[in-house]
């Protein structure tokens, strides 16, 4: 561009920085930052926001924070970019601290702030849950992502009742849940063993034609498994157009929890025959199924398969299941 006689301006640099963020190209971003400083554009709000976002998405949180702190003026976008940086690095509690700091500067969190939190939602303190609740309630406009985040906070913090209550409010707001929203709230149905409500959500999924969606279908299987409805879990499984290791593992676990160890082992074998490689969690499920059904030989065989063929290092759950299979069920 420069070689053709055109110099980048304060509109050009934010676009290029956004491209660097998408490509995770830190080196190019560093060069642009250096150029921006040389031409005196480093104090421009839009360029500053672009730099915070670029560094955050590239995992350089110290650099992102330094840019934010040196900006002569900042807006909600600036702080949302910082929140997103922490969230994308899995630092949910730190992201919430940035939200609090933003509010102390009289900048009101918006739907974009809630959306920035989504990648990192995890189990957190009751104080943080209360803070997210307050942030959610104060939003002028709540979009579907905002509801997703609040539901996810409840689910990950083992608050299924609150997740269910919030889900029941969404229809009143005139918002139609999408596949991601439904998948995020379904585990709460299982935790409550609320089979009837889970079936209502399943009917909504069918009515809105949200299938096929792998994440959603896996969540449905998990919900039915937790509600001890093996037949309905299997029906969802059989209707899936595509299944991953999570799908098979959930179904194996369902059979194991129902005391049908032979069916669990058969399904585990079928998964391998179809070319899917079992992971550590899949082996926990099949070993547990063997131990609960007293399948000593099958348990020993699969433990050996895990360690020798798949080279998976046994963890505590694997060892416990293996030892129980040696002792026999109920001992």
Secondary structure in CASP SS format (residue, H / E / C, confidence):
PFRMAT SS
TARGET T0000
AUTHOR 0000-0000-0000
METHOD secondary structure of the structure
MODEL  1
X C 1.00
X H 1.00
X H 1.00
X H 1.00
X C 1.00
X C 1.00
X C 1.00
X C 1.00
X C 1.00
X C 1.00
X C 1.00
X H 1.00
X H 1.00
X H 1.00
X H 1.00
X H 1.00
X H 1.00
X H 1.00
X H 1.00
X H 1.00
X H 1.00
X H 1.00
X H 1.00
X C 1.00
X C 1.00
X H 1.00
X H 1.00
X H 1.00
X H 1.00
X H 1.00
X H 1.00
X H 1.00
X H 1.00
X H 1.00
X H 1.00
X H 1.00
X H 1.00
X H 1.00
X H 1.00
X C 1.00
X C 1.00
X C 1.00
X C 1.00
X C 1.00
X H 1.00
X H 1.00
X H 1.00
X H 1.00
X H 1.00
X H 1.00
X H 1.00
X H 1.00
X H 1.00
X H 1.00
X H 1.00
X H 1.00
X H 1.00
X C 1.00
X C 1.00
X C 1.00
X H 1.00
X H 1.00
X H 1.00
X H 1.00
X H 1.00
X H 1.00
X H 1.00
X H 1.00
X H 1.00
X H 1.00
X C 1.00
X C 1.00
X C 1.00
X C 1.00
X C 1.00
X H 1.00
X H 1.00
X H 1.00
X H 1.00
X H 1.00
X H 1.00
X H 1.00
X H 1.00
X H 1.00
X H 1.00
X H 1.00
X H 1.00
X H 1.00
X C 1.00
X C 1.00
X C 1.00
X H 1.00
X H 1.00
X H 1.00
X H 1.00
X H 1.00
X H 1.00
X H 1.00
X H 1.00
X H 1.00
X H 1.00
X H 1.00
X H 1.00
X H 1.00
X C 1.00
X C 1.00
X C 1.00
X C 1.00
X C 1.00
X C 1.00
X H 1.00
X H 1.00
X H 1.00
X H 1.00
X H 1.00
X H 1.00
X H 1.00
X H 1.00
X H 1.00
X H 1.00
X C 1.00
X C 1.00
X C 1.00
X C 1.00
X C 1.00
X H 1.00
X H 1.00
X H 1.00
X H 1.00
X H 1.00
X H 1.00
X H 1.00
X H 1.00
X H 1.00
X H 1.00
X H 1.00
X H 1.00
X H 1.00
X C 1.00
X C 1.00
X C 1.00
X C 1.00
X C 1.00
X H 1.00
X H 1.00
X H 1.00
X H 1.00
X H 1.00
X H 1.00
X H 1.00
X H 1.00
X H 1.00
X H 1.00
X H 1.00
X H 1.00
X H 1.00
X C 1.00
X C 1.00
X C 1.00
X H 1.00
X H 1.00
X H 1.00
X H 1.00
X H 1.00
X H 1.00
X H 1.00
X H 1.00
X H 1.00
X H 1.00
X C 1.00
X C 1.00
X C 1.00
X C 1.00
X C 1.00
X C 1.00
X C 1.00
X C 1.00
X C 1.00
X H 1.00
X H 1.00
X H 1.00
X H 1.00
X H 1.00
X H 1.00
X H 1.00
X H 1.00
X H 1.00
X H 1.00
X H 1.00
X H 1.00
X H 1.00
X H 1.00
X C 1.00
X C 1.00
X H 1.00
X H 1.00
X H 1.00
X H 1.00
X H 1.00
X H 1.00
X H 1.00
X H 1.00
X H 1.00
X H 1.00
X H 1.00
X H 1.00
X H 1.00
X C 1.00
X C 1.00
X C 1.00
X C 1.00
X C 1.00
X C 1.00
X H 1.00
X H 1.00
X H 1.00
X H 1.00
X H 1.00
X H 1.00
X H 1.00
X H 1.00
X H 1.00
X H 1.00
X H 1.00
X H 1.00
X H 1.00
X C 1.00
X C 1.00
X C 1.00
X H 1.00
X H 1.00
X H 1.00
X H 1.00
X H 1.00
X H 1.00
X H 1.00
X H 1.00
X H 1.00
X H 1.00
X C 1.00
X C 1.00
X C 1.00
X C 1.00
X C 1.00
X H 1.00
X H 1.00
X H 1.00
X H 1.00
X H 1.00
X H 1.00
X H 1.00
X H 1.00
X H 1.00
X H 1.00
X H 1.00
X H 1.00
X H 1.00
X C 1.00
X C 1.00
X C 1.00
X H 1.00
X H 1.00
X H 1.00
X H 1.00
X H 1.00
X H 1.00
X H 1.00
X H 1.00
X H 1.00
X H 1.00
X H 1.00
X H 1.00
X H 1.00
X C 1.00
X C 1.00
X C 1.00
X C 1.00
X C 1.00
X C 1.00
X H 1.00
X H 1.00
X H 1.00
X H 1.00
X H 1.00
X H 1.00
X H 1.00
X H 1.00
X H 1.00
X H 1.00
X H 1.00
X H 1.00
X H 1.00
X C 1.00
X C 1.00
X C 1.00
X H 1.00
X H 1.00
X H 1.00
X H 1.00
X H 1.00
X H 1.00
X H 1.00
X H 1.00
X H 1.00
X H 1.00
X H 1.00
X H 1.00
X H 1.00
X H 1.00
X C 1.00
X C 1.00
X C 1.00
X C 1.00
X C 1.00
X C 1.00
X H 1.00
X H 1.00
X H 1.00
X H 1.00
X H 1.00
X H 1.00
X H 1.00
X H 1.00
X H 1.00
X H 1.00
X H 1.00
X H 1.00
X C 1.00
X C 1.00
X C 1.00
X C 1.00
END
